[in-house]
Amino acid sequence: MLSSKAQAAVSRLQTFYRTKTTLAIRRETINVWERRAPLAPHHVQQIIDSGVDVLVQPSTRRAYYMQEYEDVGAKITEDLSDATHIIGVKAPEPEELIGDKCYGFFSHVIKAQPEGMPLLDEIVRKNITLLDYEKMTNEDGSRNVAFGHYAGVAGMINVLHGLGLRMLSLGVTSPFLHIGLAHNYATVADVEPVLARIGESMQKYKLPRVIAPLTFAFTGSGNVSQGARSIFEHLPHEYIEPTDMQEAAMNGDPSVCYATILSRSNAMQRIDGKPYSPDDFAANGEMYKNIFAEEVAPYTTCLINGMYWDSNSPRVLTDEDAVRMFGKGSQAKNNIMRGIPQIPHKMLAISDITCDIGGSIEFSNEPTTVGNPFQIYDSKTRTCHNDFSRDGVVVMSIDNLPCQLPREATEFFGDCLLPHIADFLSLTHSKHIDDQKNETSPCISRAIITTKGGLAPNYKYITTLREEQ
């Protein structure tokens, strides 16, 4: 049963029946683990039923079989040149772009990321109208389409697995060894019984005091944080205020996982002591500090970082914070000879779901991958390695986490995107976005990065950022 919003979108799609508008879904080529699609077969069927032709580029890696798209009427074809509008999840390689088209994908160019600039230059050169899903927002800035929830889900599952590995390397066994990485589960429902058994074990046997109780800090309160917490909440847990983390870490129940949520309102403090306000923070982010490193991090076992960050915002953890917190090392190799090991610092693992390289977690210097999800950051040498028996803190920073749950993530994303497809199809590469605002929605027009061979007005700042680099 379609929502009223989706029904309206499908109805509007029928206006394209008498035009030559054709939508194409490109295959994902960014890496072997990217198996998502922007639309599931049932979403495609609704578009085709409205009279719009849909092309699907063949892929045997995609989480949906090609036959599933064919069965609903899509044409499987390598050549997408007949399409007027092409969508994907991740950005294609510059040489894969077809000129004089409208594209939609996550571009990763809006912060002038150096690695994305060759792609942006080619998009402009080929006169492509680019829709970036990340900028499809409401008037208040909240996002309309995103994979954030499933990034949080996968990031939480992964870090629990990594936490089990790290505790074992330090000499402590735990039931977290029995949870796999997120892609080991076809659906979120499949991991829930595993979490229940972990909780039962914690309640019955308790973790040893040398490492318990486990304390978790979630930064951010949006979709990413909510997704991560939806997994965490299957464990025996109690939410506490940031100011109570020290007491919980020192005297809490070892059969309970304690957690605190740090949003901007309770994590950001003005340096001059004036009260926090959202408007002031947006305008004067450099006047704030994040209290996490000094007041919460020393009592945190696992950090789940889901807070939006830009260069004007305080970091969650800096390189110097890491030196102060982890400087003594983990003594991992020595612990193998001890029946009851010594754990020199509380924080064992970080799930950097935001994956802003060198950003909110300054020492998160490169993404990890689904195939190699963890790296160990050694603050003494300021380098990363992959040996769990050596010193450091575990960091998980996979930059495409939702691909580990590809079908559920696609279903979720497609449900969000479908109501906007008609407005996307109303665009043409041959007209400037300023001349199309009456023909499409504000949500779509706000998300147009390039138009008529140049940057759209809202994104001219990218040129300035590039010049400053």
N, C-alpha and C positions, 0 to 999 in steps of 0.2 A: 504494500500500500504506500503510494507516494505521499509525501507531505504536500501541503497546499503550495508551499514555495517551489517544490520540485515540479508539481503539476503545472504551475504557471510558467516555469522555465521551459518545459517540454512543449507547452502550447505555443510559446513564442518561437521555439525552434522551427515550428511549421511555417513560419514566414520566410524561411530560407529555402523552402521546397522548390520554388520556381527560379531560384538563382543557381549559380554555378559553385556555390559554397560547398567545399569538401573538407572534412576534418580528418587529420591523420594522427596516428599514435606512433611515434618513433620508438625503436628499441633502445634500451639503456646500454651504454657502452663504457661507462666510467670505470667499472671494475667487475670482476667475476661474481661478486656477491650481490650486485644490484639487480634484484628480480622484481621490483615493483613496476606498476604501470600507473598512469594518472587516472585511468578509468577502468573499472572491472567490466566484464562482458555484459552484465545486466544494465549498467549505465549506458554502454554503447547501444544496446538494443533500444533503449528509450529514445536515443538520438536518431537512430535509423528509422524507427517507427514514426518519427515526426517528419521524415522526408529528406533528411540530410545523409549524404553518402559518407561512409567512414572507411578509411584505409588503415590497416595495421601492418607495420613492418614485421617481418618474420623474426622470431627469436625462440630458440629451444631452451633458453635460460630463464625466460620470464616465468613467474609463478603460476600464470594461467596458460593453459595449452592453447596453441593457435586454433585448434578445432573449436574451442569454447567461443572464440570471437567469430569464427566462420559460421557457427551454428546460429548466431543471432543476426547474421546478415552482413558482417564486415568483409571487406575484400583484403586478403593477405597479399601484400605486394612489397617487393624490395624498393621499387621506385615510387617516391612520394612527390614527384614533381607536379602531379596533377592536383595536389592538395592546395587549398588556399590558406589553411591554418594547420599548424603542426604543433602537437603538444608532447611533452615528455615529463619526466620527474627531474633528473639531473641534467646539467648542461651538456650538449654535444661537444665534440672536438670542433675547432673552428672550420676545418676543412669539410666537415659533414653538413654545414649549413647550406641551405638552398636560398638563393637570393630572391628578393621581392615576395616575401611571405610574411605571415604573422605567426610568431612562435610564442609558446608559453612553457616556462620551466623555471626551476630555481637557478638563478644565474650566478649568484655570489660575486656580484660586481658593485653593489651599491655602497660599499665602504671603500671602493677603489682598491680592492684586494689585488696586489701585484700579479698573482697567478691567474687572475681572471681578465686582465687587461687585453691580452691578445685576442681573447674571445670577443670582448666588447668592441675592439677595433674592427674585427671582421664583421660583426653584426651591423655596425654603422656603415662599413664599406659596401655591404651587400643590400643596403636599404631594407633591413628587416625591422618590422615593428615587434618589439619584445615586451611581453607581459611577464613580470616576475611575480610568482605566487606569494613571495614573502611580503610584498607590498600591497596585496589585496586586503584592504582594511576597511573597517567602519569609520565613521567620523571621529570616534574617540580613540582611534589608533589600534583597536583590537583586531586581530587577524581573522579573516573569514575562512581561509583554507590553510591547513598546516598539518604536518605529521607529528607535531610536538608531543602529543599524548603517547604515541607509540615509541618515540625516541626515549621518553621517560621510562616507559615500561621495559624496553630492551636494555637501557642503561642500568636500571636497577637490578634486573636479573643477572646481567653480566658481572656487576661489581660484587654481588653476593657470591658468585662463583670465584671471583678473584680474591675476595676476602677469605674464603675457605682455603685457597691455595697459600695465601700469605700467612695465615695462622699456622698451617701445617709446617711451612718452611721455618717458622719461629719456634716450633716444637709443641704446638697445640692442635690436637685434632678437634674437629667440630662437624656438626651435621651439614654445614654449608658446603662440604665437599661433595654432597650428593645432589646439588643443583647444577645443571649444565648451563652452557651459554644459551642465549635467547633463541638462536636459530635451531636448537635441538628440539624445540617445541613447535608443533604445527599451529597451535592457537594458544592464547593466554590461558584458556581453561585447562590446557594440558599441564601447565606449570603449577596450578593452584594446589593439587594434591601433594606435590613435592614440598611446597611451602608449608602445608599443613603438617606434614611429617617432621619437617625441621622444627616447627613450633612445638610439636608433641615431645620431641627429643629434648629441646631446651627446657621445657617445663618439668620433665621427669628427671633429667640428669644434671641440668644446669651446666653452664660453661665454667671452667676454672677461674677463680678470682684473679689469677695473674693477668687475665685478659678481659674478664667480664666485670660489669655489664657492658654490652656493646652499645655505643651511642652514635646516633646518626644526625647529621645536620643537612637539611635541605635548603638550598638557596633558591629564592624565587617562589612565586605563588601561582604561576600560570599553568598552561597545559603540560609543560615538561615536568614540573614539580608534581602536579596532580597525578600524572601517569606513573611517575616513580613511586609516589606514595600509595597508589592503588595496589602495587606489588608488596611494598613494605608492610601494609596493614594486614596482610595474611599471617604475619608473624606475631607472637605475643608482644604487645607494644604499649607504650604510653607516651603521649605528647606532652612536652614540658616547655616552659619559657627558656629563652637563651640564658637567662641569669641563673637557671637551675641546673645547667649542664654539669657544673663542677660537682655539686652535691650528688647528682645521679651517677657520675663517673666514679666517685670515690666510695659511695655508700649504697648504691642502688641494688635492686634485686637482680642477681645474675641470670635469672630465667626470663628476664624482660629486656626487650630492646627499647631504649629511650630515644626520642627524636625531638628535634626542635626545627621550626621553620623560620628562616630569616628572609624577610621581605625588605624592600627598601625602607619601609617606615620604621622597622625596628633594628635594621642593620647599619643604616647610614646616619652618621652624626656630623654636624657642621664642626669644622675645626675651631671656630670661634665660639662655640657653645650655643649658638642660636638654634631654635627648634627646626626640625625637618619639615619641609613642605614639598609636595610633588613638583609644583611649578618652580620653586627655587632650585630644587635639585636638577631639573631639566635645564635651567638657565646657568647654573653655577656648580656643575658637578665637581669641578676641581676644588671647591671649597669644602668638600666632604671627605670623610674617611670611613672605611668599612670596619666595624668593630670585631668582625669574625676572628681575624688572626690573633688579636690580643686577648679577647674575652671568651671565645667559644672553642676555637681550634685546639687548644691544649687539652680539652676534655672530650674531643670528638674522635671516635674510632673510624668513621667513614663519612666522607663529605660527598654529597650528591649536588653537583653544581648545575643549576638550571636557570640562573638569573641572567637576563639580558645585559650585555655589556657593550659599551663603546669607549673610545679612547679618552673621553672626558670623565669617565666614571672611575671611582677608586677600585683597585683590584681586590679580589677576595683573598688571594695569597700571593705574595711577592717572592722573588728569589731570596731576599734577606729573611723573610718569614720562615722559609724552608730551612735555611742555615740555623736559625734560632731553634726551630722545633725538632729538626732531625739531625743536628750536627754531630751527635754522639754515635750515630749509626745504630743499626738494628741488632748487631751482634748475632746475626743469623747463623753463621757457621759454628760459633761457639755453643749455640743452644742445642745442637744435636747431641751433645754429650751430657746434657742436663735432664734429669727427670722432671724438674719443674723449672722452666726457662725464665730468663730475665727479659722483660719487654721494656726497652728504654724510652719509648715514646708511644703515646696513646694512639695517634693517627696511623692507620695501617693502609688505607685505600682511599682513592679519589675517583669518583665517576664524573669526569668532566664532559657532561652531555652537551653543553653549549659549544665546546670545541672551538673557542676563539683562540687561535694559535698565538701564544705570547700575550694573551689578553687577561681575562679575569684571574686565571691561574697562570701566573707569568712563566713558570717553568714547564708548562705544558707546551712544548716547543714544536711538536709535530703530531699529526693524527696517528692513532693506531688503526689497525684494520681488523675486520672480522676474523681473518685467518691468524692474526697475531695481535690479540686484543689488548694486551697489557705491556706496559713498560715500567721499569723501576727507576725512579728518579733518585739519584744519590746527591744530596746537597753538598757533601764534602768536595766532590769533584765537579759538581754542576753538570753532570752528564747522565744519560739514560742507558740502561742495559736491560737485558731480558732474563737475567739469572735470579730466580727467586731466593737462592741461597745467599745472595749478597745483600749489602746494606741498601736502604732506601724505602720509599713509599710507593705503593702500587698506583699507577695512573692508567685509567681506561679513557681514551679520547677518540673513539670511533666517530667519524664525521657523517656516517649514513646509517645510524642505528636502526631506523624503522625497516631497513631492508632485511633485517633478521626475522621479522614477522610480516612477510611481504603481502600475503593475501588479506589479512585483517587490516593492515595499514592502507592497502589500496582501496578496500571497501570504505574505510573511514574517510580517506581523502576524497575519493570519488563522490561520496555523498555530499561533501562540502563543495566540491567543484562544479558538479552538475548544474545547480541553479544559476551559475554564472556563464555557462557555455554559450547560451544564446547571445549574451552581451559581448562575449569574446568574438563570436562569429560575425557580429555586426561591424567589426573593425575591418579596415582595409589598409594595406601598406602604402597605397597611392595617395593617401590624404594625411595631413598632419593631425595629431591627436587633438589639438585645439579646435580643429574643424569637425571633430566627430563627437564632441562631448554631449551633444543633444541626441546622438544615436546610440550611445552606450551608457552604462551606469557609472556613477562616481567611483565605485569600488574598482572597476576595470580601468578607468581613466587614470586613477591615482597610481596604478601599478604599471603603467607604460613607461619603460625606461628609455627606449629609443623610438624615434619616429622620423620618417622622411630624411633618412641619412644623417641624423644627429641625435644628441641627447634631448629627451623631453624636458620641458621647462623645470619640472620639479627635481631633475637630476643633473642639471648643469654643474652643480657643486662637485661632481665627480672629477671634472677637469681640474678644478682648484686643488682637490686632494691629491691628484696625480702629480701636479706641479710641486707640491710640498714634500713629496716623498724623496 
